[in-house]
């Protein structure tokens, strides 16, 4: 199957890592295994069949702790959609699956670099994100 889009550019729009103080750092270091990865994908139509796709990854503690760190990256991908793509479903799948599968390794590496450079060198994401599965769960 030929790709129905082309990536014209990609960049980190925002990168944020916040740890308030040493007590928070030490607390988070002991509890970071409870942190969860959240993914949000939005898109905005541009001119000439181009789309801005923003993928946000948040690595955060969902519990209501006083001491918590916040890690977030917003990664923008500019894509040009093939002229033959007319179906909304097909377009959704390109944005939510195909583009994500292509950019995710780079995006994950950037988030891991942020975590490692923030003092959490032992962090790894064990599970790979299955965008196809997430898409199917959402729309089927």
N, C-alpha and C positions, 0 to 999 in steps of 0.2 A: 504494500500500500504506500502510495506516495504521500508525503507530508502536504497538508492543505494550508500551511502557514509558514511564514519565515520570520525568524527573530531578527529584528533590525538593531536592537540594542537592549542592554540590561545594565542595571546599576543599583547600588544600595542607596535608597532614598533616606532611610533613617536607621540608626543603629544605637541602641541604648542598653546600658548595663548600670543598674543602680544598687549599691549596697551602702546603707546609711552610715554604719560605724563598725568598729571591730567586734562588738558584741553580736551584731547582726551577722557579720561575716562568719564568726565561729558557730553560731546557731545554724546558719544555712549550710555550712560545711557538713555538719552532722545530720541535717535533715533534707539535703537536696535530692535524695532518692524519692521523696514524696512529690517533687515538682513534676508538672505535666507539660507536655508540648501541645500548644494550641495553634491551629492553622486557620487563617481567614483569607479568602481570595475575593478580590473585587476587580471589576473591570470597567473601563470607560472608553466609549467609542471616540475615535479621533477621525480626522478626514481621510479620504482615499483608502477605505477598507483597513485602516490601521486601528489597533486597539492597545490601550495601556492596561496591562494586567499587574495589579499590586498583590503580592503575596506577603502576608504578615505571619511571622512565627513569633509566638510568645512562649517563653519557658518560665512558668510561674507556679507558686504554691497556691492551690485553690482554697486551702484552709485559711481561717481568719486569724492569722498570727500577727502579732505586733512586729516581730522580727522576720522580715522577708526581703529577698532581693528580687529585682525585676530585670528580665532580659528580653529584649525585643528587637526584631529586625524587620524592616519593610523593604522588600526587594521588588523593583519595578522591571517589567519586561515589556518592550514595545514590539508588537507583532503586526505583520501584514497578512491579512487573510486572503487566500486564493479566491479569485473571481467566481469560481464555480460553487463556493460555499454559500448557500442561500438559506438552508434550514437552521432554525434557531437551536434545535437540539444538537445538531452537528457542531455549531459554534460553541455552545456550552461545553461540550465534550472536549473540544480543542483547548478552551481556556482552563477548564477544571482538571483535565487529565493530561493531555498531550504536552502542553507547555510546562505543566508542573513536573511531569516525569523528566523532562529535559533539563530544567533549571535546578531541580531539587538538590542534586549532589553538591553543587556550588553554594547554594543557599544554606544547606546543613553545615557545610564546612565553615562558612562565615560565622554562623551562630556558635558552633563549637569553638572557633578561635576566640570569639568574645568571651565565652564561658571560661576557657582555659586561661586567657589573659586576665580574667577577673579573679583568678585564684582557685578555680575549681578544675584542676588539671585532670582529675579522675573521671570526669563526665564523658559518657559515650551514649549515643542513642542506639539501643539494641535493636529495636524494631524499625524496619524501613517503612516509610509511609506508602500505602497502596492507594494511589489516587483513583485508580480504576474502581476499586472496591468501595471507596468513600462515595464516589459519584453514583455508583449503582445503588448504594444504600439510600442516598438522598432522593434519587429520581425513580426508583422502581419499587 
